[in-house]
């Protein structure tokens, strides 16, 4: 829509594993929580939109010269 900007966000999926380490020899227990990247759930790719800032609007109306395509097309090379 006019006056809006859009962008793409990637949110990596995370997985939390929780459990106990138990030593049968000394009767020690340690509770552990491990958080890391998930291999079971895919990452989330989301498209967002929002209003443009004044700086973004000024950049859109600014003169931005671009090169000709293909590069050097404006110059002619005589063929013999």
PDB file with SEQRES, HELIX, SHEET and CRYST1 records, atoms N, CA, C and O in Angstrom:
SEQRES   1 A   80  UNK UNK UNK UNK UNK UNK UNK UNK UNK UNK UNK UNK UNK          
SEQRES   2 A   80  UNK UNK UNK UNK UNK UNK UNK UNK UNK UNK UNK UNK UNK          
SEQRES   3 A   80  UNK UNK UNK UNK UNK UNK UNK UNK UNK UNK UNK UNK UNK          
SEQRES   4 A   80  UNK UNK UNK UNK UNK UNK UNK UNK UNK UNK UNK UNK UNK          
SEQRES   5 A   80  UNK UNK UNK UNK UNK UNK UNK UNK UNK UNK UNK UNK UNK          
SEQRES   6 A   80  UNK UNK UNK UNK UNK UNK UNK UNK UNK UNK UNK UNK UNK          
SEQRES   7 A   80  UNK UNK                                                      
HELIX    1 AA1 UNK A   54  UNK A   61  1                                   8    
SHEET    1 AA1 2 UNK A   4  UNK A  11  0                                        
SHEET    2 AA1 2 UNK A  44  UNK A  51 -1                                        
SHEET    1 AA2 2 UNK A  14  UNK A  23  0                                        
SHEET    2 AA2 2 UNK A  28  UNK A  37 -1                                        
CRYST1    1.000    1.000    1.000  90.00  90.00  90.00 P 1           1          
ATOM      1  N   UNK A   1       0.829  -1.173   0.000  1.00  0.00           N  
ATOM      2  CA  UNK A   1       0.000   0.000   0.000  1.00  0.00           C  
ATOM      3  C   UNK A   1       0.878   1.243   0.000  1.00  0.00           C  
ATOM      4  O   UNK A   1       1.990   1.216   0.528  1.00  0.00           O  
ATOM      5  N   UNK A   2       0.393   2.332  -0.585  1.00  0.00           N  
ATOM      6  CA  UNK A   2       1.157   3.573  -0.559  1.00  0.00           C  
ATOM      7  C   UNK A   2       1.386   4.054   0.880  1.00  0.00           C  
ATOM      8  O   UNK A   2       0.497   3.985   1.729  1.00  0.00           O  
ATOM      9  N   UNK A   3       2.590   4.536   1.118  1.00  0.00           N  
ATOM     10  CA  UNK A   3       2.909   5.049   2.443  1.00  0.00           C  
ATOM     11  C   UNK A   3       3.273   3.978   3.453  1.00  0.00           C  
ATOM     12  O   UNK A   3       3.434   4.276   4.636  1.00  0.00           O  
ATOM     13  N   UNK A   4       3.408   2.727   3.007  1.00  0.00           N  
ATOM     14  CA  UNK A   4       3.794   1.653   3.916  1.00  0.00           C  
ATOM     15  C   UNK A   4       5.098   1.022   3.458  1.00  0.00           C  
ATOM     16  O   UNK A   4       5.441   1.042   2.276  1.00  0.00           O  
ATOM     17  N   UNK A   5       5.787   0.482   4.387  1.00  0.00           N  
ATOM     18  CA  UNK A   5       7.027  -0.230   4.122  1.00  0.00           C  
ATOM     19  C   UNK A   5       6.840  -1.670   4.571  1.00  0.00           C  
ATOM     20  O   UNK A   5       6.088  -1.937   5.509  1.00  0.00           O  
ATOM     21  N   UNK A   6       7.515  -2.595   3.913  1.00  0.00           N  
ATOM     22  CA  UNK A   6       7.413  -3.993   4.335  1.00  0.00           C  
ATOM     23  C   UNK A   6       8.805  -4.578   4.492  1.00  0.00           C  
ATOM     24  O   UNK A   6       9.756  -4.135   3.848  1.00  0.00           O  
ATOM     25  N   UNK A   7       8.911  -5.570   5.347  1.00  0.00           N  
ATOM     26  CA  UNK A   7      10.175  -6.245   5.577  1.00  0.00           C  
ATOM     27  C   UNK A   7       9.887  -7.697   5.940  1.00  0.00           C  
ATOM     28  O   UNK A   7       8.751  -8.071   6.231  1.00  0.00           O  
ATOM     29  N   UNK A   8      10.933  -8.494   5.915  1.00  0.00           N  
ATOM     30  CA  UNK A   8      10.814  -9.923   6.204  1.00  0.00           C  
ATOM     31  C   UNK A   8      11.605 -10.210   7.467  1.00  0.00           C  
ATOM     32  O   UNK A   8      12.734  -9.744   7.623  1.00  0.00           O  
ATOM     33  N   UNK A   9      11.011 -10.976   8.364  1.00  0.00           N  
ATOM     34  CA  UNK A   9      11.686 -11.389   9.596  1.00  0.00           C  
ATOM     35  C   UNK A   9      11.831 -12.900   9.603  1.00  0.00           C  
ATOM     36  O   UNK A   9      10.926 -13.629   9.196  1.00  0.00           O  
ATOM     37  N   UNK A  10      12.970 -13.352  10.066  1.00  0.00           N  
ATOM     38  CA  UNK A  10      13.208 -14.785  10.229  1.00  0.00           C  
ATOM     39  C   UNK A  10      13.346 -15.055  11.717  1.00  0.00           C  
ATOM     40  O   UNK A  10      14.226 -14.507  12.379  1.00  0.00           O  
ATOM     41  N   UNK A  11      12.480 -15.894  12.229  1.00  0.00           N  
ATOM     42  CA  UNK A  11      12.557 -16.277  13.639  1.00  0.00           C  
ATOM     43  C   UNK A  11      12.983 -17.737  13.702  1.00  0.00           C  
ATOM     44  O   UNK A  11      12.206 -18.632  13.369  1.00  0.00           O  
ATOM     45  N   UNK A  12      14.218 -17.974  14.129  1.00  0.00           N  
ATOM     46  CA  UNK A  12      14.670 -19.356  14.226  1.00  0.00           C  
ATOM     47  C   UNK A  12      13.901 -20.104  15.304  1.00  0.00           C  
ATOM     48  O   UNK A  12      13.609 -19.560  16.369  1.00  0.00           O  
ATOM     49  N   UNK A  13      13.583 -21.338  15.017  1.00  0.00           N  
ATOM     50  CA  UNK A  13      12.847 -22.134  16.004  1.00  0.00           C  
ATOM     51  C   UNK A  13      13.813 -22.600  17.090  1.00  0.00           C  
ATOM     52  O   UNK A  13      14.981 -22.888  16.830  1.00  0.00           O  
ATOM     53  N   UNK A  14      13.299 -22.664  18.288  1.00  0.00           N  
ATOM     54  CA  UNK A  14      14.087 -23.073  19.446  1.00  0.00           C  
ATOM     55  C   UNK A  14      13.430 -24.286  20.085  1.00  0.00           C  
ATOM     56  O   UNK A  14      12.228 -24.509  19.943  1.00  0.00           O  
ATOM     57  N   UNK A  15      14.220 -25.044  20.772  1.00  0.00           N  
ATOM     58  CA  UNK A  15      13.709 -26.226  21.466  1.00  0.00           C  
ATOM     59  C   UNK A  15      14.325 -26.268  22.859  1.00  0.00           C  
ATOM     60  O   UNK A  15      15.526 -26.051  23.023  1.00  0.00           O  
ATOM     61  N   UNK A  16      13.508 -26.545  23.843  1.00  0.00           N  
ATOM     62  CA  UNK A  16      13.981 -26.622  25.223  1.00  0.00           C  
ATOM     63  C   UNK A  16      13.865 -28.061  25.707  1.00  0.00           C  
ATOM     64  O   UNK A  16      12.818 -28.698  25.591  1.00  0.00           O  
ATOM     65  N   UNK A  17      14.964 -28.547  26.248  1.00  0.00           N  
ATOM     66  CA  UNK A  17      15.001 -29.898  26.815  1.00  0.00           C  
ATOM     67  C   UNK A  17      15.264 -29.743  28.309  1.00  0.00           C  
ATOM     68  O   UNK A  17      16.151 -28.996  28.723  1.00  0.00           O  
ATOM     69  N   UNK A  18      14.484 -30.457  29.105  1.00  0.00           N  
ATOM     70  CA  UNK A  18      14.590 -30.346  30.555  1.00  0.00           C  
ATOM     71  C   UNK A  18      14.688 -31.748  31.138  1.00  0.00           C  
ATOM     72  O   UNK A  18      13.988 -32.662  30.704  1.00  0.00           O  
ATOM     73  N   UNK A  19      15.555 -31.908  32.116  1.00  0.00           N  
ATOM     74  CA  UNK A  19      15.671 -33.230  32.727  1.00  0.00           C  
ATOM     75  C   UNK A  19      16.615 -33.231  33.918  1.00  0.00           C  
ATOM     76  O   UNK A  19      17.092 -32.188  34.365  1.00  0.00           O  
ATOM     77  N   UNK A  20      16.868 -34.433  34.416  1.00  0.00           N  
ATOM     78  CA  UNK A  20      17.702 -34.620  35.599  1.00  0.00           C  
ATOM     79  C   UNK A  20      18.900 -35.485  35.259  1.00  0.00           C  
ATOM     80  O   UNK A  20      18.781 -36.475  34.537  1.00  0.00           O  
ATOM     81  N   UNK A  21      20.070 -35.100  35.794  1.00  0.00           N  
ATOM     82  CA  UNK A  21      21.245 -35.963  35.782  1.00  0.00           C  
ATOM     83  C   UNK A  21      21.332 -36.556  37.179  1.00  0.00           C  
ATOM     84  O   UNK A  21      21.370 -35.829  38.172  1.00  0.00           O  
ATOM     85  N   UNK A  22      21.362 -37.877  37.248  1.00  0.00           N  
ATOM     86  CA  UNK A  22      21.354 -38.559  38.542  1.00  0.00           C  
ATOM     87  C   UNK A  22      22.593 -39.438  38.652  1.00  0.00           C  
ATOM     88  O   UNK A  22      22.895 -40.223  37.753  1.00  0.00           O  
ATOM     89  N   UNK A  23      23.302 -39.295  39.764  1.00  0.00           N  
ATOM     90  CA  UNK A  23      24.465 -40.133  40.045  1.00  0.00           C  
ATOM     91  C   UNK A  23      24.038 -41.230  41.006  1.00  0.00           C  
ATOM     92  O   UNK A  23      23.647 -40.952  42.140  1.00  0.00           O  
ATOM     93  N   UNK A  24      24.111 -42.454  40.560  1.00  0.00           N  
ATOM     94  CA  UNK A  24      23.735 -43.585  41.417  1.00  0.00           C  
ATOM     95  C   UNK A  24      24.780 -43.842  42.485  1.00  0.00           C  
ATOM     96  O   UNK A  24      24.459 -44.386  43.542  1.00  0.00           O  
ATOM     97  N   UNK A  25      26.002 -43.469  42.236  1.00  0.00           N  
ATOM     98  CA  UNK A  25      27.089 -43.738  43.165  1.00  0.00           C  
ATOM     99  C   UNK A  25      27.032 -42.832  44.396  1.00  0.00           C  
ATOM    100  O   UNK A  25      27.143 -43.307  45.526  1.00  0.00           O  
ATOM    101  N   UNK A  26      26.857 -41.507  44.169  1.00  0.00           N  
ATOM    102  CA  UNK A  26      26.887 -40.558  45.283  1.00  0.00           C  
ATOM    103  C   UNK A  26      25.507 -40.022  45.665  1.00  0.00           C  
ATOM    104  O   UNK A  26      25.385 -39.232  46.601  1.00  0.00           O  
ATOM    105  N   UNK A  27      24.497 -40.436  44.965  1.00  0.00           N  
ATOM    106  CA  UNK A  27      23.127 -39.973  45.182  1.00  0.00           C  
ATOM    107  C   UNK A  27      23.016 -38.449  45.008  1.00  0.00           C  
ATOM    108  O   UNK A  27      22.317 -37.776  45.766  1.00  0.00           O  
ATOM    109  N   UNK A  28      23.718 -37.921  43.993  1.00  0.00           N  
ATOM    110  CA  UNK A  28      23.606 -36.506  43.640  1.00  0.00           C  
ATOM    111  C   UNK A  28      22.643 -36.380  42.468  1.00  0.00           C  
ATOM    112  O   UNK A  28      22.580 -37.238  41.588  1.00  0.00           O  
ATOM    113  N   UNK A  29      21.892 -35.273  42.487  1.00  0.00           N  
ATOM    114  CA  UNK A  29      20.981 -35.001  41.372  1.00  0.00           C  
ATOM    115  C   UNK A  29      21.215 -33.568  40.902  1.00  0.00           C  
ATOM    116  O   UNK A  29      21.455 -32.667  41.705  1.00  0.00           O  
ATOM    117  N   UNK A  30      21.142 -33.377  39.593  1.00  0.00           N  
ATOM    118  CA  UNK A  30      21.314 -32.062  39.011  1.00  0.00           C  
ATOM    119  C   UNK A  30      20.213 -31.842  37.977  1.00  0.00           C  
ATOM    120  O   UNK A  30      20.079 -32.596  37.014  1.00  0.00           O  
ATOM    121  N   UNK A  31      19.435 -30.794  38.202  1.00  0.00           N  
ATOM    122  CA  UNK A  31      18.375 -30.447  37.258  1.00  0.00           C  
ATOM    123  C   UNK A  31      18.982 -29.573  36.166  1.00  0.00           C  
ATOM    124  O   UNK A  31      19.688 -28.614  36.477  1.00  0.00           O  
ATOM    125  N   UNK A  32      18.723 -29.881  34.884  1.00  0.00           N  
ATOM    126  CA  UNK A  32      19.290 -29.131  33.764  1.00  0.00           C  
ATOM    127  C   UNK A  32      18.199 -28.718  32.782  1.00  0.00           C  
ATOM    128  O   UNK A  32      17.277 -29.480  32.491  1.00  0.00           O  
ATOM    129  N   UNK A  33      18.326 -27.509  32.288  1.00  0.00           N  
ATOM    130  CA  UNK A  33      17.452 -26.991  31.227  1.00  0.00           C  
ATOM    131  C   UNK A  33      18.363 -26.524  30.108  1.00  0.00           C  
ATOM    132  O   UNK A  33      19.213 -25.659  30.318  1.00  0.00           O  
ATOM    133  N   UNK A  34      18.193 -27.088  28.924  1.00  0.00           N  
ATOM    134  CA  UNK A  34      19.032 -26.760  27.778  1.00  0.00           C  
ATOM    135  C   UNK A  34      18.135 -26.194  26.679  1.00  0.00           C  
ATOM    136  O   UNK A  34      17.141 -26.805  26.287  1.00  0.00           O  
ATOM    137  N   UNK A  35      18.510 -25.013  26.194  1.00  0.00           N  
ATOM    138  CA  UNK A  35      17.758 -24.351  25.136  1.00  0.00           C  
ATOM    139  C   UNK A  35      18.676 -24.220  23.927  1.00  0.00           C  
ATOM    140  O   UNK A  35      19.811 -23.759  24.051  1.00  0.00           O  
ATOM    141  N   UNK A  36      18.187 -24.625  22.762  1.00  0.00           N  
ATOM    142  CA  UNK A  36      19.010 -24.549  21.560  1.00  0.00           C  
ATOM    143  C   UNK A  36      18.168 -24.592  20.305  1.00  0.00           C  
ATOM    144  O   UNK A  36      16.942 -24.673  20.379  1.00  0.00           O  
ATOM    145  N   UNK A  37      18.819 -24.537  19.145  1.00  0.00           N  
ATOM    146  CA  UNK A  37      18.091 -24.600  17.884  1.00  0.00           C  
ATOM    147  C   UNK A  37      17.339 -25.910  17.736  1.00  0.00           C  
ATOM    148  O   UNK A  37      17.828 -26.967  18.136  1.00  0.00           O  
ATOM    149  N   UNK A  38      16.154 -25.834  17.161  1.00  0.00           N  
ATOM    150  CA  UNK A  38      15.337 -27.030  16.978  1.00  0.00           C  
ATOM    151  C   UNK A  38      15.575 -27.629  15.604  1.00  0.00           C  
ATOM    152  O   UNK A  38      15.606 -26.912  14.604  1.00  0.00           O  
ATOM    153  N   UNK A  39      15.740 -28.927  15.555  1.00  0.00           N  
ATOM    154  CA  UNK A  39      15.834 -29.616  14.273  1.00  0.00           C  
ATOM    155  C   UNK A  39      14.492 -30.225  13.901  1.00  0.00           C  
ATOM    156  O   UNK A  39      14.324 -30.695  12.775  1.00  0.00           O  
ATOM    157  N   UNK A  40      13.539 -30.227  14.815  1.00  0.00           N  
ATOM    158  CA  UNK A  40      12.239 -30.849  14.564  1.00  0.00           C  
ATOM    159  C   UNK A  40      11.222 -29.870  13.980  1.00  0.00           C  
ATOM    160  O   UNK A  40      10.323 -30.279  13.246  1.00  0.00           O  
ATOM    161  N   UNK A  41      11.355 -28.580  14.299  1.00  0.00           N  
ATOM    162  CA  UNK A  41      10.381 -27.572  13.867  1.00  0.00           C  
ATOM    163  C   UNK A  41      11.093 -26.572  12.949  1.00  0.00           C  
ATOM    164  O   UNK A  41      12.175 -26.095  13.291  1.00  0.00           O  
ATOM    165  N   UNK A  42      10.509 -26.247  11.793  1.00  0.00           N  
ATOM    166  CA  UNK A  42      11.181 -25.302  10.890  1.00  0.00           C  
ATOM    167  C   UNK A  42      11.157 -23.876  11.432  1.00  0.00           C  
ATOM    168  O   UNK A  42      10.318 -23.522  12.260  1.00  0.00           O  
ATOM    169  N   UNK A  43      12.105 -23.060  10.940  1.00  0.00           N  
ATOM    170  CA  UNK A  43      12.130 -21.641  11.287  1.00  0.00           C  
ATOM    171  C   UNK A  43      10.887 -20.955  10.727  1.00  0.00           C  
ATOM    172  O   UNK A  43      10.285 -21.427   9.762  1.00  0.00           O  
ATOM    173  N   UNK A  44      10.515 -19.839  11.343  1.00  0.00           N  
ATOM    174  CA  UNK A  44       9.343 -19.084  10.887  1.00  0.00           C  
ATOM    175  C   UNK A  44       9.787 -17.867  10.093  1.00  0.00           C  
ATOM    176  O   UNK A  44      10.593 -17.066  10.565  1.00  0.00           O  
ATOM    177  N   UNK A  45       9.255 -17.732   8.880  1.00  0.00           N  
ATOM    178  CA  UNK A  45       9.534 -16.594   8.019  1.00  0.00           C  
ATOM    179  C   UNK A  45       8.263 -15.769   7.940  1.00  0.00           C  
ATOM    180  O   UNK A  45       7.226 -16.262   7.498  1.00  0.00           O  
ATOM    181  N   UNK A  46       8.338 -14.495   8.372  1.00  0.00           N  
ATOM    182  CA  UNK A  46       7.139 -13.665   8.425  1.00  0.00           C  
ATOM    183  C   UNK A  46       7.376 -12.368   7.672  1.00  0.00           C  
ATOM    184  O   UNK A  46       8.461 -11.790   7.739  1.00  0.00           O  
ATOM    185  N   UNK A  47       6.354 -11.916   6.954  1.00  0.00           N  
ATOM    186  CA  UNK A  47       6.411 -10.617   6.292  1.00  0.00           C  
ATOM    187  C   UNK A  47       5.624  -9.622   7.131  1.00  0.00           C  
ATOM    188  O   UNK A  47       4.484  -9.880   7.518  1.00  0.00           O  
ATOM    189  N   UNK A  48       6.244  -8.490   7.403  1.00  0.00           N  
ATOM    190  CA  UNK A  48       5.626  -7.443   8.224  1.00  0.00           C  
ATOM    191  C   UNK A  48       5.434  -6.182   7.379  1.00  0.00           C  
ATOM    192  O   UNK A  48       6.161  -5.959   6.410  1.00  0.00           O  
ATOM    193  N   UNK A  49       4.465  -5.373   7.748  1.00  0.00           N  
ATOM    194  CA  UNK A  49       4.259  -4.078   7.108  1.00  0.00           C  
ATOM    195  C   UNK A  49       4.006  -3.028   8.179  1.00  0.00           C  
ATOM    196  O   UNK A  49       3.565  -3.337   9.286  1.00  0.00           O  
ATOM    197  N   UNK A  50       4.293  -1.786   7.827  1.00  0.00           N  
ATOM    198  CA  UNK A  50       4.055  -0.688   8.760  1.00  0.00           C  
ATOM    199  C   UNK A  50       4.167   0.643   8.048  1.00  0.00           C  
ATOM    200  O   UNK A  50       4.583   0.685   6.890  1.00  0.00           O  
ATOM    201  N   UNK A  51       3.809   1.725   8.706  1.00  0.00           N  
ATOM    202  CA  UNK A  51       3.883   3.042   8.074  1.00  0.00           C  
ATOM    203  C   UNK A  51       5.334   3.461   7.843  1.00  0.00           C  
ATOM    204  O   UNK A  51       6.227   3.129   8.622  1.00  0.00           O  
ATOM    205  N   UNK A  52       5.544   4.198   6.753  1.00  0.00           N  
ATOM    206  CA  UNK A  52       6.882   4.699   6.434  1.00  0.00           C  
ATOM    207  C   UNK A  52       7.215   5.898   7.306  1.00  0.00           C  
ATOM    208  O   UNK A  52       6.343   6.699   7.642  1.00  0.00           O  
ATOM    209  N   UNK A  53       8.480   6.011   7.665  1.00  0.00           N  
ATOM    210  CA  UNK A  53       8.944   7.186   8.392  1.00  0.00           C  
ATOM    211  C   UNK A  53       9.171   8.315   7.389  1.00  0.00           C  
ATOM    212  O   UNK A  53       9.221   8.081   6.182  1.00  0.00           O  
ATOM    213  N   UNK A  54       9.308   9.532   7.894  1.00  0.00           N  
ATOM    214  CA  UNK A  54       9.566  10.673   7.008  1.00  0.00           C  
ATOM    215  C   UNK A  54      10.881  10.491   6.255  1.00  0.00           C  
ATOM    216  O   UNK A  54      10.974  10.872   5.088  1.00  0.00           O  
ATOM    217  N   UNK A  55      11.887   9.924   6.890  1.00  0.00           N  
ATOM    218  CA  UNK A  55      13.177   9.688   6.240  1.00  0.00           C  
ATOM    219  C   UNK A  55      13.012   8.726   5.065  1.00  0.00           C  
ATOM    220  O   UNK A  55      13.582   8.945   3.996  1.00  0.00           O  
ATOM    221  N   UNK A  56      12.238   7.669   5.261  1.00  0.00           N  
ATOM    222  CA  UNK A  56      12.005   6.710   4.175  1.00  0.00           C  
ATOM    223  C   UNK A  56      11.233   7.356   3.027  1.00  0.00           C  
ATOM    224  O   UNK A  56      11.525   7.087   1.862  1.00  0.00           O  
ATOM    225  N   UNK A  57      10.257   8.197   3.337  1.00  0.00           N  
ATOM    226  CA  UNK A  57       9.497   8.880   2.289  1.00  0.00           C  
ATOM    227  C   UNK A  57      10.396   9.819   1.487  1.00  0.00           C  
ATOM    228  O   UNK A  57      10.288   9.881   0.262  1.00  0.00           O  
ATOM    229  N   UNK A  58      11.286  10.552   2.169  1.00  0.00           N  
ATOM    230  CA  UNK A  58      12.205  11.452   1.469  1.00  0.00           C  
ATOM    231  C   UNK A  58      13.158  10.677   0.577  1.00  0.00           C  
ATOM    232  O   UNK A  58      13.496  11.134  -0.515  1.00  0.00           O  
ATOM    233  N   UNK A  59      13.588   9.522   1.025  1.00  0.00           N  
ATOM    234  CA  UNK A  59      14.490   8.696   0.205  1.00  0.00           C  
ATOM    235  C   UNK A  59      13.784   8.192  -1.049  1.00  0.00           C  
ATOM    236  O   UNK A  59      14.415   8.069  -2.098  1.00  0.00           O  
ATOM    237  N   UNK A  60      12.510   7.904  -0.962  1.00  0.00           N  
ATOM    238  CA  UNK A  60      11.765   7.407  -2.119  1.00  0.00           C  
ATOM    239  C   UNK A  60      11.610   8.468  -3.202  1.00  0.00           C  
ATOM    240  O   UNK A  60      11.622   8.148  -4.391  1.00  0.00           O  
ATOM    241  N   UNK A  61      11.466   9.725  -2.802  1.00  0.00           N  
ATOM    242  CA  UNK A  61      11.276  10.767  -3.812  1.00  0.00           C  
ATOM    243  C   UNK A  61      12.591  11.387  -4.258  1.00  0.00           C  
ATOM    244  O   UNK A  61      12.594  12.212  -5.171  1.00  0.00           O  
ATOM    245  N   UNK A  62      13.715  11.013  -3.640  1.00  0.00           N  
ATOM    246  CA  UNK A  62      15.020  11.560  -3.997  1.00  0.00           C  
ATOM    247  C   UNK A  62      15.467  10.991  -5.341  1.00  0.00           C  
ATOM    248  O   UNK A  62      15.119   9.867  -5.702  1.00  0.00           O  
ATOM    249  N   UNK A  63      16.241  11.784  -6.067  1.00  0.00           N  
ATOM    250  CA  UNK A  63      16.792  11.355  -7.340  1.00  0.00           C  
ATOM    251  C   UNK A  63      17.924  10.372  -7.072  1.00  0.00           C  
ATOM    252  O   UNK A  63      18.913  10.710  -6.423  1.00  0.00           O  
ATOM    253  N   UNK A  64      17.771   9.166  -7.574  1.00  0.00           N  
ATOM    254  CA  UNK A  64      18.793   8.136  -7.398  1.00  0.00           C  
ATOM    255  C   UNK A  64      19.199   7.633  -8.772  1.00  0.00           C  
ATOM    256  O   UNK A  64      18.580   6.707  -9.296  1.00  0.00           O  
ATOM    257  N   UNK A  65      20.233   8.227  -9.368  1.00  0.00           N  
ATOM    258  CA  UNK A  65      20.640   7.782 -10.695  1.00  0.00           C  
ATOM    259  C   UNK A  65      21.145   6.343 -10.664  1.00  0.00           C  
ATOM    260  O   UNK A  65      21.796   5.910  -9.713  1.00  0.00           O  
ATOM    261  N   UNK A  66      20.828   5.630 -11.715  1.00  0.00           N  
ATOM    262  CA  UNK A  66      21.273   4.236 -11.805  1.00  0.00           C  
ATOM    263  C   UNK A  66      22.117   4.070 -13.058  1.00  0.00           C  
ATOM    264  O   UNK A  66      22.034   4.893 -13.971  1.00  0.00           O  
ATOM    265  N   UNK A  67      22.907   3.045 -13.116  1.00  0.00           N  
ATOM    266  CA  UNK A  67      23.739   2.789 -14.284  1.00  0.00           C  
ATOM    267  C   UNK A  67      22.887   2.205 -15.402  1.00  0.00           C  
ATOM    268  O   UNK A  67      21.825   1.630 -15.162  1.00  0.00           O  
ATOM    269  N   UNK A  68      23.367   2.362 -16.609  1.00  0.00           N  
ATOM    270  CA  UNK A  68      22.635   1.796 -17.746  1.00  0.00           C  
ATOM    271  C   UNK A  68      22.818   0.288 -17.769  1.00  0.00           C  
ATOM    272  O   UNK A  68      23.817  -0.239 -17.278  1.00  0.00           O  
ATOM    273  N   UNK A  69      21.861  -0.385 -18.335  1.00  0.00           N  
ATOM    274  CA  UNK A  69      21.927  -1.845 -18.417  1.00  0.00           C  
ATOM    275  C   UNK A  69      21.944  -2.249 -19.873  1.00  0.00           C  
ATOM    276  O   UNK A  69      21.094  -1.762 -20.619  1.00  0.00           O  
ATOM    277  N   UNK A  70      22.813  -3.072 -20.324  1.00  0.00           N  
ATOM    278  CA  UNK A  70      23.994  -3.571 -19.620  1.00  0.00           C  
ATOM    279  C   UNK A  70      25.029  -2.467 -19.422  1.00  0.00           C  
ATOM    280  O   UNK A  70      24.993  -1.434 -20.090  1.00  0.00           O  
ATOM    281  N   UNK A  71      25.939  -2.704 -18.503  1.00  0.00           N  
ATOM    282  CA  UNK A  71      26.944  -1.696 -18.184  1.00  0.00           C  
ATOM    283  C   UNK A  71      27.734  -1.379 -19.444  1.00  0.00           C  
ATOM    284  O   UNK A  71      28.218  -2.283 -20.125  1.00  0.00           O  
ATOM    285  N   UNK A  72      27.862  -0.101 -19.751  1.00  0.00           N  
ATOM    286  CA  UNK A  72      28.602   0.327 -20.930  1.00  0.00           C  
ATOM    287  C   UNK A  72      27.768   0.348 -22.194  1.00  0.00           C  
ATOM    288  O   UNK A  72      28.321   0.504 -23.283  1.00  0.00           O  
ATOM    289  N   UNK A  73      26.466   0.198 -22.089  1.00  0.00           N  
ATOM    290  CA  UNK A  73      25.613   0.186 -23.278  1.00  0.00           C  
ATOM    291  C   UNK A  73      25.582   1.550 -23.946  1.00  0.00           C  
ATOM    292  O   UNK A  73      25.289   1.639 -25.138  1.00  0.00           O  
ATOM    293  N   UNK A  74      25.878   2.617 -23.210  1.00  0.00           N  
ATOM    294  CA  UNK A  74      25.834   3.958 -23.776  1.00  0.00           C  
ATOM    295  C   UNK A  74      27.030   4.206 -24.687  1.00  0.00           C  
ATOM    296  O   UNK A  74      26.954   5.069 -25.561  1.00  0.00           O  
ATOM    297  N   UNK A  75      28.112   3.492 -24.517  1.00  0.00           N  
ATOM    298  CA  UNK A  75      29.285   3.666 -25.369  1.00  0.00           C  
ATOM    299  C   UNK A  75      29.189   2.691 -26.534  1.00  0.00           C  
ATOM    300  O   UNK A  75      28.809   1.533 -26.363  1.00  0.00           O  
ATOM    301  N   UNK A  76      29.531   3.168 -27.701  1.00  0.00           N  
ATOM    302  CA  UNK A  76      29.476   2.302 -28.883  1.00  0.00           C  
ATOM    303  C   UNK A  76      30.896   1.923 -29.280  1.00  0.00           C  
ATOM    304  O   UNK A  76      31.807   2.749 -29.225  1.00  0.00           O  
ATOM    305  N   UNK A  77      31.070   0.710 -29.666  1.00  0.00           N  
ATOM    306  CA  UNK A  77      32.356   0.210 -30.132  1.00  0.00           C  
ATOM    307  C   UNK A  77      32.220  -0.076 -31.621  1.00  0.00           C  
ATOM    308  O   UNK A  77      31.399  -0.906 -32.011  1.00  0.00           O  
ATOM    309  N   UNK A  78      33.005   0.594 -32.461  1.00  0.00           N  
ATOM    310  CA  UNK A  78      32.868   0.351 -33.898  1.00  0.00           C  
ATOM    311  C   UNK A  78      33.326  -1.067 -34.248  1.00  0.00           C  
ATOM    312  O   UNK A  78      34.354  -1.541 -33.765  1.00  0.00           O  
ATOM    313  N   UNK A  79      32.552  -1.718 -35.085  1.00  0.00           N  
ATOM    314  CA  UNK A  79      32.901  -3.054 -35.554  1.00  0.00           C  
ATOM    315  C   UNK A  79      33.557  -2.947 -36.925  1.00  0.00           C  
ATOM    316  O   UNK A  79      33.031  -2.253 -37.796  1.00  0.00           O  
ATOM    317  N   UNK A  80      34.656  -3.591 -37.138  1.00  0.00           N  
ATOM    318  CA  UNK A  80      35.377  -3.547 -38.431  1.00  0.00           C  
ATOM    319  C   UNK A  80      34.987  -4.705 -39.300  1.00  0.00           C  
ATOM    320  O   UNK A  80      35.488  -4.835 -40.417  1.00  0.00           O  
TER     321      UNK A  80                                                      
END                                                                             
